[in-house]
Amino acid sequence: MNSTARVLPALTELNRFFWTGGQDGQLRFLHCSSCSTYIHPPLPVCPHCQGGELTPRVVSGQGRIEALTENHQAWREEQQVPYAIAIVSLDDQPGLQMTSNIVGCDPQSAYIGQQVRVVFEAIEDIYLPLFTPA
């Protein structure tokens, strides 16, 4: 996807680590020290145990595609179509998922169950986590 077509997220104290952490090529999620659960998207308390001791931790960045769609609608004039959007399950914990684009391959070649790994697209001070076939 063309970076000029992306709308960048607003950085907050709660999510800054996630959107800027890719500078070193590492994907980070909040981790609860009370119940050892990774949390995404970032929340102020753990939804599993209501613990408040949450710190960003590096995860593997490896996972598989759980759900997938190929989008043919350009939402902005600069946006290239088609592109693939997927829900990716991370290998680090059952139920740990995120939605992102699949890049580095033809959108039609991506498939449910495919192993993927994180890559980052740097735009200004934001590092967007995307996934590519592993």
C-alpha positions as CSV (number, residue, x, y, z in Angstrom):
1,M,0.0,0.0,0.0
2,N,1.2,3.5,-0.8
3,S,2.3,5.3,2.4
4,T,0.8,8.5,1.2
5,A,-2.6,6.9,1.4
6,R,-2.4,6.0,5.1
7,V,-4.1,7.8,7.8
8,L,-1.7,7.9,10.8
9,P,-2.9,7.1,14.3
10,A,-3.0,9.7,17.0
11,L,-0.3,9.0,19.6
12,T,-1.3,8.9,23.2
13,E,0.5,7.9,26.4
14,L,-1.3,4.6,26.3
15,N,-0.4,3.6,22.7
16,R,2.9,5.5,21.9
17,F,5.0,2.4,22.6
18,F,3.0,0.4,20.1
19,W,3.1,2.9,17.2
20,T,6.8,3.9,17.7
21,G,8.3,0.6,18.9
22,G,8.9,-0.7,15.4
23,Q,11.8,1.6,15.0
24,D,14.0,-1.3,16.2
25,G,12.0,-3.9,14.2
26,Q,10.2,-5.3,17.3
27,L,6.5,-5.6,17.8
28,R,5.4,-4.8,21.4
29,F,2.1,-5.4,23.3
30,L,1.2,-4.6,26.8
31,H,1.9,-7.4,29.2
32,C,0.2,-7.8,32.6
33,S,2.6,-8.8,35.3
34,S,-0.2,-10.1,37.5
35,C,-1.6,-12.8,35.1
36,S,1.1,-12.9,32.4
37,T,-1.4,-11.9,29.6
38,Y,-0.6,-9.9,26.5
39,I,-3.1,-7.2,25.8
40,H,-4.1,-5.7,22.5
41,P,-5.3,-3.1,21.8
42,P,-3.6,-1.2,24.7
43,L,-5.9,-0.7,27.7
44,P,-5.3,1.0,31.0
45,V,-6.1,-2.2,33.0
46,C,-5.9,-5.9,32.2
47,P,-9.3,-7.1,30.9
48,H,-8.5,-10.6,32.3
49,C,-7.6,-9.8,36.0
50,Q,-8.1,-6.1,36.2
51,G,-4.4,-5.7,37.1
52,G,-2.9,-2.3,36.6
53,E,0.8,-3.3,36.3
54,L,1.1,-3.3,32.5
55,T,4.3,-2.8,30.6
56,P,5.2,-3.0,26.9
57,R,7.0,-6.3,26.0
58,V,8.4,-7.6,22.7
59,V,6.5,-10.4,21.1
60,S,7.7,-12.7,18.3
61,G,5.9,-10.9,15.5
62,Q,5.1,-14.4,14.1
63,G,1.6,-15.6,13.5
64,R,-0.9,-16.8,11.0
65,I,-3.8,-15.3,9.0
66,E,-7.2,-16.1,10.7
67,A,-9.4,-14.0,8.5
68,L,-8.7,-12.2,5.2
69,T,-10.3,-9.8,2.8
70,E,-9.1,-8.3,-0.5
71,N,-10.2,-4.7,-0.8
72,H,-10.7,-3.1,-4.2
73,Q,-12.1,0.2,-2.9
74,A,-9.6,3.1,-2.9
75,W,-10.6,5.3,0.0
76,R,-8.2,8.0,-1.0
77,E,-7.0,9.0,-4.4
78,E,-3.4,7.9,-3.8
79,Q,-4.4,4.5,-2.5
80,Q,-3.3,1.5,-4.6
81,V,-5.8,-1.3,-4.9
82,P,-6.3,-4.2,-4.5
83,Y,-4.8,-4.7,-1.0
84,A,-5.2,-7.4,1.6
85,I,-6.5,-6.8,5.2
86,A,-6.2,-9.6,7.7
87,I,-6.8,-10.6,11.3
88,V,-3.5,-12.2,12.4
89,S,-3.2,-14.5,15.4
90,L,0.1,-14.1,17.1
91,D,2.0,-17.2,18.1
92,D,2.8,-15.8,21.6
93,Q,-0.6,-16.4,23.2
94,P,-3.9,-18.0,22.2
95,G,-6.4,-15.2,21.3
96,L,-3.8,-12.5,20.8
97,Q,-4.8,-11.0,17.5
98,M,-4.4,-7.8,15.5
99,T,-5.8,-6.5,12.3
100,S,-3.3,-5.3,9.7
101,N,-2.4,-5.3,6.0
102,I,-0.7,-8.2,4.3
103,V,2.2,-6.9,2.2
104,G,5.1,-8.4,0.2
105,C,2.9,-10.6,-2.0
106,D,0.1,-10.3,-4.4
107,P,-3.1,-9.8,-2.4
108,Q,-4.7,-12.8,-4.1
109,S,-1.9,-15.1,-3.0
110,A,-2.6,-14.5,0.7
111,Y,-4.7,-17.2,2.4
112,I,-6.3,-18.1,5.7
113,G,-3.9,-20.2,7.7
114,Q,-0.8,-18.7,6.0
115,Q,2.2,-18.1,8.3
116,V,3.2,-14.5,8.5
117,R,5.8,-12.3,10.2
118,V,5.7,-8.6,11.1
119,V,7.4,-5.9,9.1
120,F,7.2,-2.2,9.6
121,E,6.4,0.8,7.4
122,A,7.9,4.0,8.8
123,I,6.0,7.2,8.2
124,E,7.2,10.2,10.1
125,D,7.6,9.0,13.7
126,I,5.1,6.2,13.3
127,Y,6.1,2.5,12.6
128,L,3.0,0.7,11.2
129,P,3.1,-3.0,11.9
130,L,2.2,-4.9,8.7
131,F,2.6,-8.6,7.9
132,T,4.3,-10.5,5.1
133,P,4.4,-14.2,4.3
134,A,7.0,-16.0,6.5
